Amino acid sequence: MATVLGTFSVLKDYIKVKINQDAAVIDNIVFKLHYRATFLALLAGSLLVSSRQFIGEHIKCIVDKNAAKDFDRVIESFCFFMSTFTVTKHMNRTTVELGHIPHPGVGPSTNEDNVTYHAYYQWVPFVLFFQAIIFYIPHYMWRKAEGGRVKTLVAGLHMASISLREEKVEISGGKTIPSINDRNEQIQQIRRAFLDRVHINRPWTYYLIFYEVLNFINVLAQIYITDKFLAGAFIELGYTATAFEYNHKMSPLDIVFPKVTKCIFHKYGPSGTIQNHDALCVMSLNVVNEKIFIFLWFWYIILAIITGLGLVWRLLTIVLHARSKAFNRFIFSLACPGKYNPWNVLKVTHEYYYGDWLFLYYIAKNVDNYVFKELLEQLAYDLENRRLVRFNDNITTLEEEPLKKAS
């Protein structure tokens, strides 16, 4: 058990079971499924197939009993790195069940028989690790593009709803309850930052939507890449695994992940002639590979569907954010739940572009309900003042026009 925990201890820094109160939310659950859940699953798979303590030796080969001492280790090293093969005509369930051959794909063959070489198993840990990195990249790029703007604005406001004193209060866990003045100043800072950037939050929004689309493209690309890696067997892998009635002798997965294969090693004999050593190799590694890729087949399909629905939801927010008060009330109630009700001033969302609406939404996800109520009410007040200024300017312009014409 200690060995198992030691192998996967490298993942502990990426699994955040304890909620960090100082962290800022800058994405949604669909995004997290890519850079957290999928990243960890692929990384765990890469570690699993690289660790001998779970499955023993990756390959064990049986050679001629008259072979020299330790010759089997030479054969095993050669067969693992240079690939093994199965004979296509012996991949026959009936033949295996009748006992004509000992294992699927293993039997007598000639130079004219078609054989399938299996060399992917040595690359599985590298491919899984590469895919894990690819799934993490959109999150990394989005975090760099976002630049910590939301975190800077909401820093210190996670416990602002219980600010009752004129001075800060230190509590256990290194957390701080801000003073009333600090809370009010922080709210004013968010308000000023938001108003100063009204109508110029578009790049921020474009980046987020771009990386959400990139996530969708990436999961489809990884399905294609994995299918190519497994020589076209991945697309139908899940269907094959669930639609077939298994028995203890052969399953259709043995075609893709054979448990016993053949390998031929050539060497010079005492007289200088070439000797062929026909080895029978047990591929214990393929037992793990089979389970990993079946899981990935189901997971990639589920992830692609969820990501596609996430893009549909993003399109829905673009269409409805300035048209439906009921929609905004529902969205912001989910983003910032609580007993206080600031939704009666949701007219704020009708005056801003989608980029401003989305930025306000992520502010709501990162502050307390009471704090957001104050912020939204102040923004509504600012919006009303701006509307009055524009109205007065228009009146003044209309009054000046006749004077200009008369002059």
C-alpha positions in Angstrom: 0.0 0.0 0.0 2.9 2.4 0.8 4.3 1.7 -2.6 1.0 2.6 -4.3 0.7 5.8 -2.3 4.3 6.7 -3.1 3.8 6.3 -6.8 0.7 8.5 -6.9 2.0 11.1 -4.4 3.2 13.2 -7.3 -0.5 14.0 -8.0 -1.2 15.3 -4.6 -0.3 18.9 -5.6 -2.9 18.8 -8.4 -5.8 17.5 -6.3 -7.3 20.3 -4.2 -9.7 18.7 -1.8 -9.5 21.6 0.6 -11.1 24.8 -0.8 -8.7 27.7 -1.0 -10.6 30.7 0.2 -8.1 33.1 -1.5 -8.5 31.5 -5.0 -10.5 33.2 -7.6 -12.9 31.4 -9.9 -12.1 32.4 -13.5 -13.8 29.4 -15.4 -16.6 26.9 -15.1 -17.0 23.3 -14.3 -16.7 22.3 -18.0 -13.3 23.9 -18.1 -12.2 22.1 -14.9 -13.2 18.7 -16.4 -10.4 19.3 -19.0 -7.5 20.7 -17.0 -8.2 19.0 -13.7 -10.2 15.7 -14.1 -8.9 14.7 -17.5 -5.3 15.9 -16.8 -5.2 13.9 -13.6 -6.7 10.8 -15.2 -4.2 10.8 -18.0 -1.3 11.5 -15.7 -2.4 8.6 -13.4 -2.6 6.3 -16.4 0.9 7.3 -17.5 2.2 6.5 -14.0 0.3 3.3 -13.8 1.7 1.8 -17.0 5.2 2.9 -16.0 5.2 1.2 -12.6 6.2 -2.4 -12.4 4.9 -2.9 -8.8 1.3 -3.0 -10.1 1.6 -5.6 -12.9 5.1 -7.0 -12.5 7.3 -7.3 -15.5 5.8 -5.6 -18.6 6.8 -8.6 -20.7 7.9 -12.2 -20.0 9.1 -14.4 -22.8 9.5 -18.2 -23.0 12.5 -19.3 -25.1 14.2 -22.6 -25.9 15.1 -24.5 -22.7 18.6 -25.1 -24.2 19.3 -21.4 -24.5 22.2 -19.9 -22.6 21.8 -18.5 -19.1 20.1 -15.1 -19.0 19.2 -15.4 -22.7 15.6 -15.0 -21.8 16.3 -11.4 -20.5 18.0 -10.6 -23.8 14.9 -11.8 -25.7 12.5 -9.9 -23.4 14.5 -6.6 -23.9 14.6 -7.1 -27.6 10.9 -8.0 -28.0 9.7 -5.2 -25.8 11.6 -2.5 -27.7 11.4 -4.0 -31.2 7.7 -5.1 -31.0 6.0 -8.4 -31.0 3.4 -9.8 -33.4 0.3 -12.0 -33.7 -0.7 -14.1 -36.7 -3.9 -12.7 -38.2 -5.4 -16.1 -39.3 -5.1 -17.4 -35.7 -7.2 -14.5 -34.3 -10.2 -16.9 -34.5 -12.5 -17.5 -31.5 -13.7 -20.9 -32.8 -10.1 -22.1 -33.3 -9.2 -21.1 -29.8 -12.2 -22.7 -28.2 -11.6 -26.0 -30.1 -8.0 -26.0 -28.7 -6.3 -25.9 -32.1 -4.1 -23.1 -30.9 -3.1 -22.2 -27.3 -3.7 -18.4 -27.4 -5.5 -16.0 -29.8 -3.1 -15.0 -32.6 -0.4 -17.5 -31.6 0.3 -20.4 -33.8 2.3 -21.8 -36.7 2.9 -19.4 -39.6 4.8 -18.9 -42.8 6.3 -16.0 -44.5 3.1 -15.6 -46.6 0.8 -15.3 -43.6 -0.4 -11.8 -42.5 0.9 -10.7 -39.1 0.1 -7.7 -37.0 3.0 -6.1 -35.2 2.4 -4.5 -31.8 4.8 -1.7 -30.9 2.4 0.8 -29.3 2.7 -0.5 -25.8 6.2 1.0 -25.3 4.8 4.4 -26.2 1.7 4.4 -24.1 3.1 6.2 -21.1 4.6 8.9 -23.3 1.3 9.4 -25.3 -0.8 9.6 -22.1 1.6 12.1 -20.6 1.6 14.2 -23.8 -2.2 14.2 -23.9 -2.3 15.3 -20.2 -0.2 18.3 -21.0 -2.3 19.1 -24.1 -5.5 19.1 -21.9 -3.8 21.5 -19.4 -2.5 24.0 -22.0 -5.8 25.9 -22.7 -6.2 26.5 -18.9 -2.6 27.7 -18.6 -3.1 30.1 -21.6 -6.4 31.4 -20.3 -4.9 32.0 -16.9 -2.1 34.0 -18.5 -4.5 36.0 -20.7 -6.8 36.7 -17.7 -3.7 38.0 -15.8 -5.2 37.6 -12.3 -7.6 40.6 -12.8 -10.5 39.0 -11.0 -8.3 37.7 -8.1 -6.9 41.2 -7.6 -10.3 42.8 -7.4 -11.9 40.3 -5.0 -8.9 39.7 -2.8 -9.9 39.9 0.9 -13.7 39.9 0.2 -14.4 36.2 0.9 -15.3 37.0 4.5 -16.4 40.5 4.0 -20.0 39.8 4.9 -19.1 39.4 8.6 -17.1 42.6 8.8 -18.6 44.3 11.9 -15.6 46.1 13.4 -13.6 49.1 12.6 -10.4 47.1 12.6 -9.2 43.8 11.0 -9.7 40.6 12.9 -7.3 37.7 12.7 -8.8 34.3 13.0 -7.5 30.7 12.9 -6.1 29.3 9.7 -4.3 32.5 8.9 -7.5 34.1 7.6 -8.5 37.8 8.2 -11.9 39.4 8.6 -11.5 42.8 6.9 -12.6 46.0 8.7 -15.8 47.8 7.5 -13.6 50.5 5.9 -11.5 48.0 4.1 -14.6 46.2 2.8 -16.2 49.4 1.6 -12.9 50.5 -0.1 -12.6 47.1 -1.8 -16.2 47.3 -3.1 -15.4 50.8 -4.4 -12.3 49.5 -6.1 -14.3 46.9 -7.9 -16.9 49.4 -8.8 -14.3 51.9 -10.2 -12.5 49.1 -12.1 -15.7 47.9 -13.6 -16.9 51.3 -14.7 -13.5 52.3 -16.1 -13.5 49.2 -18.3 -17.1 49.3 -19.4 -17.3 48.4 -23.1 -13.6 47.4 -23.2 -14.0 43.9 -21.6 -14.3 42.4 -25.0 -10.8 41.0 -25.3 -11.2 39.3 -21.9 -14.4 37.7 -23.1 -13.0 36.7 -26.5 -10.1 34.9 -24.9 -12.4 32.9 -22.6 -14.7 31.9 -25.4 -11.7 31.0 -27.6 -10.2 28.7 -25.0 -13.6 27.1 -24.4 -13.8 26.4 -28.2 -10.2 25.2 -28.1 -11.2 22.7 -25.4 -13.9 21.3 -27.6 -11.5 21.0 -30.6 -8.9 19.4 -28.4 -11.0 16.6 -27.1 -12.1 15.8 -30.7 -8.5 15.9 -31.8 -7.4 13.6 -29.0 -10.0 11.0 -30.0 -8.6 11.1 -33.6 -5.0 11.0 -32.4 -5.7 8.0 -30.0 -7.5 6.2 -32.9 -4.4 6.7 -35.1 -2.2 5.5 -32.3 -4.1 2.3 -31.9 -4.2 1.7 -35.7 -7.9 2.7 -36.1 -9.2 0.5 -33.3 -10.1 3.3 -30.8 -13.2 4.6 -32.5 -15.2 1.4 -31.9 -13.3 0.3 -28.8 -16.1 1.0 -26.3 -18.8 -0.6 -28.5 -16.6 -3.6 -28.9 -16.0 -3.9 -25.2 -19.7 -3.7 -24.3 -21.4 -5.5 -27.2 -19.4 -8.8 -27.1 -20.2 -11.8 -24.9 -16.9 -12.6 -23.2 -15.5 -16.0 -22.4 -12.3 -17.0 -20.6 -10.4 -17.8 -23.8 -10.8 -14.9 -26.2 -12.4 -11.5 -26.5 -12.4 -9.0 -29.4 -10.1 -6.8 -27.3 -7.4 -9.4 -27.7 -7.0 -8.2 -31.3 -6.0 -4.8 -30.1 -4.5 -5.7 -26.7 -3.1 -9.3 -27.1 -2.1 -10.9 -23.8 0.2 -13.4 -25.5 2.3 -12.6 -28.6 5.2 -14.0 -30.6 8.6 -12.7 -31.2 11.6 -13.9 -33.3 15.1 -13.2 -32.3 18.0 -13.7 -34.7 21.6 -14.4 -33.6 24.7 -16.1 -34.8 25.4 -19.7 -33.8 28.8 -21.3 -33.0 29.4 -22.1 -36.7 28.5 -18.6 -37.8 25.1 -19.5 -39.1 22.0 -17.4 -38.3 19.8 -19.0 -35.6 16.1 -18.1 -35.2 14.7 -18.1 -31.7 10.9 -18.2 -31.7 9.7 -16.8 -28.3 6.3 -16.8 -26.8 5.7 -13.5 -24.8 3.2 -12.8 -22.1 2.1 -9.1 -22.3 0.9 -8.3 -18.8 1.1 -4.6 -19.6 -1.7 -5.0 -22.1 -4.1 -5.9 -19.2 -3.7 -2.4 -17.9 -3.6 -0.7 -21.3 -6.9 -2.3 -22.2 -8.6 -0.9 -19.1 -7.1 2.6 -19.6 -8.2 3.0 -23.2 -11.7 1.6 -22.6 -12.0 4.2 -19.8 -10.7 7.0 -22.1 -13.1 6.0 -24.8 -16.1 6.5 -22.6 -14.6 9.6 -20.9 -13.7 11.4 -24.2 -17.2 10.9 -25.5 -18.8 12.2 -22.3 -16.3 15.1 -22.2 -17.0 16.0 -25.8 -20.8 16.0 -25.2 -20.5 18.1 -22.0 -18.1 20.5 -23.7 -20.4 20.9 -26.7 -23.3 21.6 -24.3 -21.1 24.1 -22.6 -20.6 26.0 -25.9 -24.4 25.9 -26.5 -24.8 27.4 -23.0 -22.3 30.1 -23.8 -24.2 31.0 -27.0 -27.4 31.1 -24.9 -25.9 33.6 -22.5 -24.8 35.8 -25.4 -28.3 35.8 -26.8 -30.3 36.3 -23.5 -28.0 38.3 -21.3 -29.6 41.6 -22.3 -33.0 40.4 -23.2 -34.4 38.4 -20.2 -34.5 39.6 -16.6 -35.7 36.1 -15.6 -32.6 34.6 -17.2 -30.3 37.0 -15.4 -32.0 36.5 -12.1 -31.5 32.7 -12.5 -27.9 33.0 -13.6 -26.8 35.4 -10.9 -28.7 33.5 -8.2 -26.6 30.5 -9.1 -23.4 32.5 -9.3 -23.9 34.3 -6.0 -26.6 32.5 -3.9 -27.7 34.0 -0.6 -30.6 35.5 1.3 -30.1 39.0 0.1 -31.9 39.9 -3.1 -30.1 42.4 -5.4 -31.9 41.1 -8.5 -34.4 44.0 -8.5 -31.6 46.1 -9.9 -30.7 43.8 -12.7 -31.4 46.6 -15.2 -27.6 47.0 -15.0 -27.1 44.0 -17.3 -29.3 45.5 -20.0 -26.9 48.5 -20.5 -23.7 46.7 -21.0 -22.1 44.6 -23.7 -21.7 40.8 -23.2 -18.1 41.3 -22.1 -19.1 43.5 -19.3 -21.9 41.1 -18.3 -19.6 38.2 -18.2 -17.0 40.1 -16.2 -19.7 41.0 -13.7 -20.8 37.4 -13.6 -17.4 36.2 -12.5 -17.2 39.0 -9.9 -20.4 37.6 -8.6 -19.0 34.1 -8.4 -16.1 35.3 -6.3 -17.7 37.5 -3.7 -20.3 37.1 -0.9 -23.9 37.6 -1.6 -24.1 40.7 0.6 -21.1 42.3 -1.0 -22.4 41.7 -4.4 -25.7 43.2 -3.4 -23.9 46.4 -2.4 -21.9 46.4 -5.6 -24.8 45.9 -7.9 -26.9 48.6 -6.2 -24.0 51.1 -6.6 -23.5 50.2 -10.2 -27.3 50.7 -10.8 -27.0 54.1 -9.1 -23.9 55.0 -11.3 -25.8 53.8 -14.4 -28.8 56.1 -13.6 -26.5 59.0 -13.1 -24.8 58.4 -16.5 -28.2 58.2 -18.1 -29.2 61.5 -16.6 -26.0 63.1 -17.7 -26.5 61.9 -21.3 -30.2 63.1 -21.2 -29.1 66.6 -20.0 -26.4 66.7 -22.6 -28.9 65.9 -25.3 -31.4 68.6 -24.0 -28.6 71.1 -24.0 -27.6 70.2 -27.5 -31.2 70.6 -28.8 -31.5 74.0 -27.1 -28.2 75.2 -28.6 -29.1 74.2 -32.2 -31.7 76.9 -32.9 -29.4 79.5 -31.5 -26.6 78.4 -33.8 -28.9 78.5 -36.8 -30.2 81.9 -35.9 -26.6 83.3 -35.5 
